[in-house]
Amino acid sequence: MSVRLFVHYLQNTIGELALGESSMMRFQYSTDWINSEHAFPISISLPLDGSFSTSASHHFFANLLPEGNVRQQICRSLGISHSNDFQLLKAIGGDCAGALTIDASSESEPKQFSARYEPVTDEQLALWSIGTPNAFSDVTGQNEVRLSLAGAQDKLPVHVDGEQIFIPIADTPSTYLLKFASPFYSQLPENETFITLLAGAVGLPVIDIRLHQTSKARVAMIARYDRILSQGNYRRLHQEDFCQALGISSTNKYEKEGGPSLQQCAELIRRHTSFPLVELQKLLRWSLFNLLVGNADAHGKNISLLYDTNGSPRLAPFYDLVCTRNYKKITRHLAMSIGGLFDPDLIGKQHLRTLASELNMRPNVVIAATSALIEELPTALTSTAAQFADLYGDSPVLERLPVIIRKQIRRTQAALK
């Protein structure tokens, strides 16, 4: 059994992973990468000089892997122990979030390959669209398919060409994500599509999302922001989520469990982005939007940094925007506190002032941003509902979500007074 894996960026080998004590993965940059004029650290938590802990390197790479029930099904399908991050990464690390690919090849020269895709039939997509069987575990790790996506929701990396959907083979980049219906949370693809459209309507930079109708259910189809078309081929862009940037395990992604806080996110943005004032305003608006639309799942893995060609990060377009308050089984408490408070119904001016201090902003700026979003959202709700209905027809989300959001707006408005 191999005890080393090799990490590639833009088809160049940049380092290796060794399996150490307690099954922890230790990453080491290659000398060639460190000496390259294009070298940059693949994570804020993994500086080029190697001054990082084994736990930081393990958490960065383990954060590329799926979680929860999706992970259990993949491990069962591949005959891998549920806790074996190293072997799971070896099996499915060919197409991850961002630009890295991980495999057992130690080739030092740039790897050459041609894009290979396998078409998905309408019948197969329709079966996946209802949420069973689990599409990701049904595909990845089988027949040279090496796909890995973090998170617990069932989603599948694919390539889309016109109306045809394809599964990428081997290390071929995916260009879209499909998100399927959930047996636990009704109209989840419709919910995410509506809330993302709403976020875009109030000026937040968001992913490109649309609904795709199969014969059985709707699927959310999301264009990957970490893929670009360059000279006729798709190229991966590097990214990392805030758990990776802070060296935090995905099992501790919520602030209450030791996960990233808004203050920690702001400190990273201030220290490492080229235009921190611009990015901090995005972070503030994102956190206030989640408060007002009832999104309690905006944790450290649901916000990321996207790197440019010079290795400089900025906030990635916002994704995984859902009105979780629509589901009674999900707590209403926020994943990241605002001014030290997790209960969205109790957040008032004093908490916004504390948030301003944590973000190193003036209190009147944060309060004014909250008031402005409160003013913008009702009009945006009306226009987004009309846009959604025009694109996709009637849906239960058009009845429920605006009611929930307007209630939260009124609660926050009253608390501010």
C-alpha positions as CSV (number, residue, x, y, z in Angstrom):
1,M,0.0,0.0,0.0
2,S,1.4,3.4,-1.0
3,V,2.3,5.7,1.9
4,R,2.8,8.7,-0.4
5,L,0.6,10.8,-2.7
6,F,1.7,13.5,-5.0
7,V,0.0,16.9,-5.3
8,H,-0.2,18.6,-8.7
9,Y,-1.1,22.2,-9.7
10,L,-1.7,23.0,-13.4
11,Q,-0.2,19.6,-14.2
12,N,3.1,20.2,-12.3
13,T,4.0,18.2,-9.3
14,I,4.4,20.7,-6.4
15,G,4.7,18.5,-3.4
16,E,3.9,15.2,-1.7
17,L,1.7,13.8,1.1
18,A,3.2,11.3,3.4
19,L,1.1,9.2,5.9
20,G,2.4,9.8,9.4
21,E,1.5,8.8,12.9
22,S,-2.2,8.6,13.8
23,S,-3.0,8.5,10.1
24,M,-2.2,12.2,9.8
25,M,-1.2,13.4,6.3
26,R,2.0,15.5,6.2
27,F,2.5,17.7,3.2
28,Q,5.9,18.9,1.9
29,Y,6.5,21.3,-1.0
30,S,8.9,20.1,-3.7
31,T,12.2,22.0,-4.1
32,D,11.4,22.6,-7.7
33,W,8.1,24.3,-6.8
34,I,9.7,26.4,-4.0
35,N,12.3,27.6,-6.5
36,S,9.9,28.3,-9.3
37,E,9.2,31.9,-10.2
38,H,5.4,31.1,-10.1
39,A,5.5,29.5,-6.7
40,F,2.9,30.5,-4.1
41,P,1.6,28.7,-1.0
42,I,-1.4,26.6,-1.7
43,S,-3.0,27.7,1.6
44,I,-2.6,30.5,4.0
45,S,-2.2,27.8,6.6
46,L,0.7,26.1,4.5
47,P,3.4,28.7,4.0
48,L,6.1,27.9,1.4
49,D,8.9,27.9,4.1
50,G,7.3,24.7,5.6
51,S,6.6,26.3,8.9
52,F,3.3,24.5,9.5
53,S,2.1,21.6,11.6
54,T,1.1,18.2,10.5
55,S,-2.4,18.9,11.7
56,A,-2.6,22.0,9.4
57,S,-1.6,20.0,6.3
58,H,-3.9,17.1,7.2
59,H,-6.9,19.4,7.7
60,F,-6.2,21.2,4.4
61,F,-6.3,18.1,2.3
62,A,-9.0,16.3,4.4
63,N,-11.2,19.4,3.7
64,L,-11.2,18.4,0.0
65,L,-13.2,15.3,0.8
66,P,-16.9,14.7,1.1
67,E,-18.6,14.5,4.5
68,G,-21.5,12.8,6.3
69,N,-23.7,10.3,4.6
70,V,-22.2,11.0,1.2
71,R,-18.7,10.0,2.5
72,Q,-20.1,6.9,4.2
73,Q,-21.7,5.7,1.0
74,I,-18.5,6.3,-1.1
75,C,-16.3,4.5,1.5
76,R,-18.7,1.6,1.6
77,S,-18.8,1.5,-2.2
78,L,-15.0,1.6,-2.5
79,G,-14.2,-0.7,0.4
80,I,-12.3,2.1,2.3
81,S,-12.6,2.7,6.1
82,H,-14.8,5.7,6.8
83,S,-11.9,7.4,8.8
84,N,-9.2,6.8,6.2
85,D,-8.7,10.2,4.6
86,F,-5.4,9.2,2.9
87,Q,-6.9,6.3,0.9
88,L,-10.1,8.1,0.1
89,L,-8.0,11.0,-1.3
90,K,-6.0,8.6,-3.3
91,A,-9.2,7.1,-4.8
92,I,-11.1,10.2,-5.6
93,G,-8.6,13.2,-5.6
94,G,-8.5,13.6,-9.4
95,D,-10.9,16.5,-9.6
96,C,-11.3,18.5,-6.4
97,A,-12.5,22.0,-5.5
98,G,-9.9,24.4,-6.8
99,A,-6.8,23.6,-8.9
100,L,-5.1,20.7,-7.1
101,T,-5.2,17.1,-8.2
102,I,-3.8,14.3,-6.0
103,D,-2.7,10.9,-7.1
104,A,0.1,8.3,-6.7
105,S,2.1,9.5,-9.7
106,S,5.5,11.1,-9.0
107,E,6.1,12.5,-12.5
108,S,8.2,15.6,-12.2
109,E,7.4,16.8,-15.8
110,P,4.1,18.5,-16.6
111,K,1.5,15.8,-17.0
112,Q,-0.2,15.6,-20.4
113,F,-3.8,14.3,-20.9
114,S,-6.7,14.8,-23.2
115,A,-10.2,15.6,-21.8
116,R,-12.3,12.5,-21.5
117,Y,-16.0,12.6,-20.7
118,E,-18.8,10.0,-20.4
119,P,-22.4,11.1,-21.3
120,V,-25.1,10.8,-18.7
121,T,-28.4,9.5,-20.0
122,D,-31.7,11.3,-19.3
123,E,-33.0,8.2,-17.5
124,Q,-29.9,8.1,-15.2
125,L,-30.1,11.8,-14.4
126,A,-33.8,11.5,-13.7
127,L,-33.2,8.8,-11.1
128,W,-30.4,10.8,-9.4
129,S,-32.6,13.9,-9.4
130,I,-35.0,12.6,-6.8
131,G,-32.2,12.2,-4.3
132,T,-31.8,8.4,-4.4
133,P,-29.6,6.6,-5.1
134,N,-26.8,8.8,-4.0
135,A,-25.4,10.1,-7.3
136,F,-21.9,11.1,-6.0
137,S,-21.1,7.7,-4.4
138,D,-22.8,6.0,-7.4
139,V,-20.2,7.5,-9.7
140,T,-17.0,8.6,-8.1
141,G,-14.1,6.1,-7.7
142,Q,-15.7,3.8,-10.3
143,N,-14.2,3.2,-13.8
144,E,-11.5,5.9,-13.6
145,V,-13.8,8.5,-12.3
146,R,-11.9,10.4,-9.6
147,L,-14.2,13.2,-8.3
148,S,-14.0,14.8,-4.8
149,L,-16.2,17.6,-3.4
150,A,-16.4,18.7,0.2
151,G,-19.7,18.9,2.0
152,A,-22.5,16.6,3.1
153,Q,-25.0,17.4,0.4
154,D,-25.3,15.0,-2.6
155,K,-23.8,16.8,-5.5
156,L,-22.0,15.7,-8.6
157,P,-19.2,17.4,-10.6
158,V,-20.0,17.2,-14.3
159,H,-19.3,18.9,-17.7
160,V,-22.1,20.5,-19.6
161,D,-22.1,21.0,-23.3
162,G,-25.4,22.4,-24.6
163,E,-28.1,20.1,-23.2
164,Q,-25.8,17.1,-22.7
165,I,-24.3,16.3,-19.3
166,F,-21.1,14.4,-19.0
167,I,-19.1,12.7,-16.2
168,P,-15.4,13.7,-16.3
169,I,-13.0,10.7,-16.5
170,A,-9.7,10.4,-14.7
171,D,-8.2,13.9,-14.1
172,T,-10.4,15.7,-16.6
173,P,-11.8,18.9,-15.1
174,S,-15.5,19.2,-14.3
175,T,-17.1,22.5,-15.2
176,Y,-20.5,22.4,-13.4
177,L,-22.0,21.0,-10.2
178,L,-25.3,19.3,-10.1
179,K,-27.2,19.4,-6.8
180,F,-30.1,17.0,-6.3
181,A,-33.3,16.8,-4.3
182,S,-33.0,15.8,-0.6
183,P,-35.1,13.2,1.1
184,F,-34.9,15.3,4.2
185,Y,-35.3,18.9,3.0
186,S,-38.1,19.7,0.5
187,Q,-37.4,21.7,-2.7
188,L,-33.7,22.2,-1.7
189,P,-32.5,22.9,-5.3
190,E,-35.3,25.4,-5.8
191,N,-34.5,27.0,-2.4
192,E,-30.8,27.5,-3.2
193,T,-31.6,28.8,-6.7
194,F,-34.2,31.4,-5.3
195,I,-31.9,32.6,-2.5
196,T,-28.9,32.9,-4.8
197,L,-30.9,34.9,-7.3
198,L,-32.1,37.1,-4.4
199,A,-28.5,37.6,-3.3
200,G,-27.5,38.7,-6.8
201,A,-30.5,41.1,-6.9
202,V,-29.1,43.0,-3.9
203,G,-25.6,43.1,-5.4
204,L,-23.8,40.2,-3.8
205,P,-21.3,38.4,-6.1
206,V,-22.8,34.9,-6.5
207,I,-22.4,31.7,-8.4
208,D,-24.2,31.2,-11.7
209,I,-27.1,28.8,-10.9
210,R,-30.1,27.6,-12.8
211,L,-32.7,24.8,-12.4
212,H,-32.6,21.9,-14.8
213,Q,-35.9,19.9,-15.2
214,T,-35.7,16.1,-15.5
215,S,-38.7,13.8,-16.0
216,K,-38.9,13.3,-12.2
217,A,-37.5,16.4,-10.4
218,R,-35.5,19.6,-10.7
219,V,-31.8,19.7,-10.3
220,A,-29.7,22.8,-9.5
221,M,-27.0,23.3,-12.1
222,I,-24.1,25.5,-11.0
223,A,-21.3,26.7,-13.2
224,R,-18.0,26.2,-11.4
225,Y,-16.3,29.5,-10.6
226,D,-13.0,27.7,-10.2
227,R,-12.9,26.7,-13.9
228,I,-12.2,28.9,-16.9
229,L,-12.0,28.2,-20.6
230,S,-8.6,29.1,-21.9
231,Q,-7.4,28.4,-25.5
232,G,-10.0,25.8,-26.0
233,N,-9.4,23.8,-22.8
234,Y,-10.8,24.1,-19.3
235,R,-8.3,25.3,-16.7
236,R,-8.6,24.9,-12.9
237,L,-8.4,28.0,-10.6
238,H,-7.0,27.6,-7.1
239,Q,-9.2,28.2,-4.1
240,E,-9.5,27.3,-0.5
241,D,-12.3,27.6,2.0
242,F,-11.8,29.4,5.3
243,C,-11.5,26.1,7.3
244,Q,-8.5,25.2,5.0
245,A,-7.1,28.7,5.3
246,L,-7.2,28.5,9.1
247,G,-6.1,24.9,9.4
248,I,-9.4,23.8,10.9
249,S,-11.0,20.4,10.5
250,S,-14.2,20.1,8.6
251,T,-15.7,18.4,11.7
252,N,-15.3,21.7,13.5
253,K,-16.6,24.0,10.7
254,Y,-19.2,25.8,12.9
255,E,-18.0,28.6,15.1
256,K,-19.5,27.0,18.3
257,E,-17.3,24.0,17.6
258,G,-14.1,26.0,17.1
259,G,-14.7,26.8,13.5
260,P,-14.0,30.2,11.8
261,S,-15.7,33.3,13.1
262,L,-16.4,36.5,11.2
263,Q,-13.5,38.2,13.0
264,Q,-11.1,35.5,12.0
265,C,-12.3,35.7,8.4
266,A,-11.9,39.4,8.5
267,E,-8.3,39.2,9.8
268,L,-7.4,36.8,7.0
269,I,-8.9,39.1,4.4
270,R,-7.1,42.1,5.9
271,R,-3.7,40.4,5.9
272,H,-3.8,38.5,2.6
273,T,-6.0,40.1,0.0
274,S,-4.9,42.9,-2.4
275,F,-8.0,45.1,-1.8
276,P,-9.1,44.3,1.8
277,L,-11.6,47.1,2.1
278,V,-13.5,45.8,-0.9
279,E,-13.4,42.2,0.3
280,L,-14.4,43.2,3.9
281,Q,-17.5,45.0,2.5
282,K,-18.4,41.8,0.7
283,L,-17.9,39.8,3.9
284,L,-20.1,42.2,5.9
285,R,-22.9,42.1,3.3
286,W,-22.8,38.3,3.1
287,S,-23.1,38.0,6.9
288,L,-26.0,40.5,7.0
289,F,-27.7,38.8,4.1
290,N,-27.5,35.4,5.8
291,L,-29.0,36.9,8.9
292,L,-32.0,38.5,7.1
293,V,-32.8,35.5,4.8
294,G,-32.6,32.9,7.6
295,N,-29.5,31.1,6.4
296,A,-28.1,29.3,9.5
297,D,-25.6,27.2,7.6
298,A,-23.1,29.9,6.5
299,H,-20.1,28.2,8.2
300,G,-16.4,28.2,7.4
301,K,-16.6,25.8,4.5
302,N,-19.4,27.8,2.8
303,I,-17.1,30.8,2.1
304,S,-13.9,30.6,0.2
305,L,-10.9,32.5,-1.2
306,L,-10.3,32.3,-4.9
307,Y,-6.7,32.9,-6.1
308,D,-5.6,34.8,-9.2
309,T,-2.8,33.7,-11.5
310,N,-0.3,35.5,-9.2
311,G,-1.4,33.6,-6.2
312,S,-3.3,36.5,-4.6
313,P,-6.6,35.7,-3.0
314,R,-10.0,37.4,-3.0
315,L,-13.4,36.3,-1.8
316,A,-14.9,33.7,-4.2
317,P,-18.5,34.2,-5.4
318,F,-20.9,33.3,-2.7
319,Y,-22.4,29.8,-2.8
320,D,-24.6,27.4,-0.8
321,L,-27.0,30.2,0.0
322,V,-30.2,28.6,1.4
323,C,-33.0,29.7,3.6
324,T,-32.5,27.0,6.2
325,R,-35.2,28.5,8.4
326,N,-37.6,26.9,5.9
327,Y,-36.7,23.5,7.6
328,K,-37.9,22.9,11.1
329,K,-35.2,20.2,11.7
330,I,-32.4,22.8,11.2
331,T,-31.6,25.1,14.1
332,R,-32.3,28.8,13.5
333,H,-29.0,29.7,15.3
334,L,-26.3,31.2,13.0
335,A,-23.2,29.2,12.0
336,M,-21.1,32.3,12.7
337,S,-22.2,34.7,15.4
338,I,-22.9,38.4,14.9
339,G,-21.4,40.4,17.7
340,G,-21.1,37.2,19.8
341,L,-24.8,36.2,19.4
342,F,-25.9,33.2,17.5
343,D,-29.7,33.7,17.8
344,P,-30.8,35.8,14.8
345,D,-34.0,36.9,16.5
346,L,-32.2,38.7,19.3
347,I,-29.5,40.6,17.3
348,G,-29.8,44.3,17.8
349,K,-27.7,47.5,17.6
350,Q,-25.3,46.5,20.4
351,H,-24.4,43.3,18.6
352,L,-23.8,45.2,15.3
353,R,-21.5,47.6,17.2
354,T,-19.6,44.6,18.5
355,L,-19.4,43.1,15.0
356,A,-18.1,46.5,13.8
357,S,-15.3,46.2,16.4
358,E,-14.5,42.6,15.3
359,L,-14.3,43.7,11.6
360,N,-12.4,46.8,12.5
361,M,-15.1,49.0,11.0
362,R,-16.9,52.1,12.3
363,P,-20.2,51.1,14.0
364,N,-22.3,53.5,11.9
365,V,-21.0,51.8,8.7
366,V,-22.2,48.4,9.9
367,I,-25.6,49.7,11.1
368,A,-26.0,51.7,7.9
369,A,-25.2,48.6,5.8
370,T,-27.8,46.6,7.8
371,S,-30.5,49.3,7.3
372,A,-29.7,49.5,3.6
373,L,-30.1,45.8,3.1
374,I,-33.4,45.9,5.1
375,E,-34.6,48.5,2.6
376,E,-33.4,46.7,-0.5
377,L,-34.6,43.2,0.3
378,P,-38.4,43.7,0.0
379,T,-38.2,45.1,-3.5
380,A,-35.6,42.4,-4.5
381,L,-37.9,39.7,-3.1
382,T,-40.7,40.8,-5.4
383,S,-38.5,41.0,-8.5
384,T,-36.8,37.7,-7.7
385,A,-40.1,35.9,-7.2
386,A,-41.3,37.2,-10.6
387,Q,-38.0,36.2,-12.2
388,F,-38.1,32.7,-10.7
389,A,-41.8,32.2,-11.7
390,D,-41.0,33.4,-15.3
391,L,-38.1,31.0,-15.6
392,Y,-39.4,28.0,-13.8
393,G,-43.1,28.4,-13.2
394,D,-44.9,27.9,-9.9
395,S,-43.1,26.4,-6.9
396,P,-43.8,26.0,-3.1
397,V,-40.7,28.1,-2.4
398,L,-42.4,31.2,-3.9
399,E,-45.1,30.9,-1.2
400,R,-42.9,30.1,1.8
401,L,-39.5,31.8,1.4
402,P,-40.7,35.4,1.0
403,V,-42.9,35.0,4.1
404,I,-40.0,33.7,6.2
405,I,-37.7,36.4,5.0
406,R,-40.1,39.3,5.5
407,K,-40.7,38.1,9.1
408,Q,-36.9,38.1,9.7
409,I,-36.6,41.5,8.2
410,R,-39.3,42.8,10.6
411,R,-37.6,41.1,13.6
412,T,-34.3,42.7,12.8
413,Q,-35.9,46.1,12.1
414,A,-37.6,46.0,15.4
415,A,-34.4,45.0,17.2
416,L,-32.6,47.9,15.7
417,K,-35.1,50.3,17.1
